[in-house]
Amino acid sequence: MEKLDSKYADRVDAIREQIQSSDHLQSYLEEETEQAFQALRDEFEPEIHALYTEVGEEKPLQLIDLEQHLLDEKFEGLYLPKILGYTVLRGDVNEQVKYRRPQDQFGLAVHALATHNNFEVLKNKTGQTLQIGFSLSSDIWVSNLIEHIENKRSRQYFENIRTNKIADEQERAVALKKYSRQFEGAPYHSAEFPETPEDLKSLYIPLQEFLLHRVSRFRNNESLIPYLADLLKNEKLYHLSEFWSIVFIVTNFFHLEGNDRELLRRLLNENRRNSPDFSEQYFNFLHSMHLAGIKFDANVDRNAAGLLDQDIQDDVSRYYQLADLIHTKGYMHEDTIEAVRSFYETNEGLSVINTTVRDTILGYFKGLLENLGESEYHDYFSMSRIFNTYMKIFSNEKFNQEVQGLNQQFIHKLLLKYNDKRGKDYQEIKKFVTAHFAELEYMKEKDITELFKTRRKKATT
């Protein structure tokens, strides 16, 4: 946990003072109604949320300290239900949909709720959150938490929620996924950075997820660089595969400078020279990133390639030479197509390096069709054959299915916009699909016929 910057701490203090001198607080203390408390919420929670969002975006490692500031009794429980939700979702969940480690911050938030003077009004917005949090936690941890709550009314409330926890693993998974949608886009993610091999083993999964979340959602990750640099300097971790997975994330997605960049370069290239498994490990990493939906563009690949010693001729350097050609000339250029074909044929078809090449090309296809507007369908017609060209080069069933699905999705997208069957656009789309989709192996003829079939309306009696 990183201490809250003074500029943020000063704003926390200012908001707390404003709350205590607020007319809405005075009204609530006199009336003790939910309406009066809601007025207090409406006055201050937007400002608290703005501060929380700023810290989460710029200094995510300070979120834990910020939350502990906000749990102060003088904040009157404002924003406490949201903090509870953030602490629940921040937990590291295993395959059985249970926390791998106890969530101490969740426990602190529960204790703050249980002992709060405004418990009766606050609890009305916490039931679902507590049910999810208790269901993800171990029975022993929840029992111990509740036993230490002195207030009888609060303890009884938590006992009732515990008895209604979600016991079934599949139901927990569905409930957690549904619950998390309420917080999409909220920057509540944080992490701990390990110092010992034991720490890395236990913290690796949440740390990896945090780093990937940051590079996917946020441009400014400067506050993480000192921690990543310290991790790279920690020789006690060098023998662990988890360490190298973090190194590969830094290699691709973080921009180090000066001595830190030189250290990363040295670590990377020494491993390339000395480890016969380096290339396979690296391509397995790239493939796992593609599967996770992490986007690779020219900047990412050039950042990684710039760290490679060009005197070492291995599969990794060969791959980045090909990637540079793809980024420079484009995947539709004849030179690129021939280079991909030649590269692909020099490796075993099911090798992880060829899988990574397919991932790269598929990423371009997805980017094209996601960004191509419906009105640009003539451009789609002219370039659609390129998809089939790569299908033939790779001759890979999974790749073919992915490409077929992308093309079908784009046609369905067009037909949602151009749904007048007598219209010029609809007829042009139908003509193209009917003439080419079976030949290009994007759809079977019977499915094409079904796609454009006119459904007769049932006769009314």
Helices and strands as residue ranges (DSSP letters): H 6-20, H 23-31, H 34-58, G 60-62, H 63-70, G 73-75, H 80-90, H 104-114, H 119-122, G 123-125, H 127-136, H 139-147, H 152-163, H 169-180, G 181-183, H 197-217, G 222-224, H 225-233, G 235-237, H 241-253, H 258-274, H 278-291, H 298-305, H 315-329, H 334-345, H 352-371, G 374-376, H 377-383, H 385-394, H 397-417, H 424-436, H 445-451
